[in-house]
């Protein structure tokens, strides 16, 4: 696969004719003459005066700052001049209040400049974190190859991290490993696809698909809310089913979950995955979304991926906390969807700090700095459900429920059998209407007889959107 040059990427992503360079001429005077010759040769070969180009352009009409590596210039290595360009561009973007879109293709720190260049990675990192602290988006596209100090600094600090298919991405250059260890680096470890599978990056995207993804992401991150288009359900909810009947409904494989809410209730969605720390659990969905026109961060328990043999583990809750952190940083509302038969109960979960992760999720949800809405969508069993419950507004679907244990478990504890599950569900007041009456739930979304998954998902999104509008207006 042919790899794009820095200029090719700028032409691909930015609106035609909108790019404005921020780069000052590079002064190489005072450097070793042999190194100066290397730099001059690199400039002729690459058509650029350094390994990094920076500037400002428009992306579908939105102003963005860009930082682009040019691999043909000394393998995209970062020396002092390149580092100062990156720092200057990020700081200028922060001052102007615009997002940064960066793309890497680098072997890391420039060896010809040694430690003085190496320590500039700290300056780059500091500038990026100040940018994030200002609530401004930072997006990155990792190209082939991205290794060393680049991956260990500005390559690993984005809100959304995507990579080129087949790209070599890693901290340790495989050639260096082979020379030092006398054997090849294990194949497949440092590939974009493996990092995505491990939850270290969010997605693998072809260059031609990059403009669409960046457009969608920026639309969610910087564009204003849109008018609501989905119909709210305003009918009064009455007790027409027992708690046990509702529980059976939420356990049906046909019941809509968070995936359907995103499919039918979101106008645009960008899925994120993993904790960025080498963990990924499909039981948790994290996404940027526009629920019925309202941009937000979504964290949601995906019931379809949770089984008796693969329940929701501590990594899923760490993914949820990533979503909470993103919402706070990006100053977007947070919407959580609860739909779980329970968190993992195993020695591995204990060693993975399942109790601590539940506690941390509850504490983070309770202290968010942005508007929050939680949605009791279906099953709400145990601490895993409670972890995503605290919010400014709590919504429940009519048949949703919340309990410390599944009714069968409560029956086993109280009666020594499973035969009293229905009785325990009533006694423990687990249903949505009970939760509404005691103030745990603030709004109940009706579920009329014969409700289709699509219409149910749209109605939930409409209620979430209405609550976000109300919270924003406050």
C-alpha positions, 0 to 999 in steps of 0.5 A: 500500500502506498503511503501518503506524504505530509502534503498528500494528507493535508490535501486529503483532509482539508478543504481545498485552498484552506491550508495556511502554514504556521512554519517559520524558516528553519535555521540550521546554522551552528550545527555540525557540517556533516549533519547540515548536509544530511538535513539538506539532502533530506529536504531535497528528498522530501520537499519539506524543510523539516520532518513536521509541517504545521498550520491551520486549515478548514475541515468541512468549514471548521477551523482546525490546526494540523501537525503532520509528520513527513517520514521522507525527512530523516524517517520523520524523526523529531529534532529540536526544530521539529519539536518547537514547531509542534509546541508552537502549533499546539499552543497557538491552537489552544490560544485560538480555541480550535481543535488539533488534528495530528498525524504521525509517521516517525522513527522517534527522536532524532539520534543526530541530536541526542538528548537535547532533542529527546527531552523536547518530548516533555515540552510537546506533552505539556502543550498537548495536556494544556490544550486538553485542559482547555476543553479542546479536542485532540485527534491523531492518525498514526501512520506507518511507522510510528515508534519510539518517543513519538508514540510515547508522547504526542502519539498516545495522548489524543482523545480519539486515536486511529491508525493506518491499516497494517501500520507498524506502531510501537515503542521499541523499533523491531530492528533495534530489538533484533540487534540488541536481543539477537532474535526477531521481534515477535510478529503481529505485536506492533500492528495497528490491528493488534493495538485496536484489538487490545484496546490501545487505539480506537480504530483502524481506518484507510486514508481515504476514509479519514476525512469522513471520520474526522468530519463526523468526530468534529461534528460531534465535538464542536458543532452546536446541538441540532433540533430534536426530530424524534417523538417523545412519549408523554403518555402516563405509565400505569401498572399493567405488569408485575415486576417479574413479567417486566424482568422477563421482558428485559431478558428477551433476546429481541429487546432493544439495547444500547446498540439499537439506541445508537443505531436509531436514536443517534444522528452521528456516532463515533465508537471508541474502544478500550481503556487505552491501557491494553484492556478491552471488554465488549460488555461496555460501549463508549462512543461520541454520539448525537442523541436526537440532535444533542452531542454527548459522550455515551457509556453503555452496557451491551447486554448482548455481549454479556453471558454467563461465561463472559460477564462484564468484568473490571476492564469494562468499568475502566472503559466507562471511566474513560468515557467519563473522563472524556466528557469532563475534558471535552465538556460534553454531557455524559449519558450512561445506559444500564443493561446488565445481568451483573458484574463478573464474580470470579477470582480474576475479577477480584484480582482485577479490582472489580469492587474498586472499579464499581466504587470508582465509577460511582464516585466519578458519576457522582462528581461529574462536572458536566450535565449527566443523564443515566438510563435504566434501559433493561436489566439493572442487576447488582453493583455493575448496574449501580456503577452507572446510575448516579446522574442529574437525571435518571430515566427508566424504561417502563419494564426496566428494573434495579436490584442488588441481586437477580430475583433468583439470587434473592430467593436463594438467600431468603428462601433457600430455593429459586421458586420465590423469584417472582415474589422477591421481585415484588417485595424488593420493589425493583420495578421502574414505577417503584423506583419512580415513586421512591425518587430514584428515577425521575422519568419513565419512558412508556413501553406500549404493548407490541412496541418494536425495538426501533420505536422503543430505541427512538423513544428512549433517545427522544427522552434523553435528548429532551433531558439534555436540552433541559439540563443545558438550559439550566 
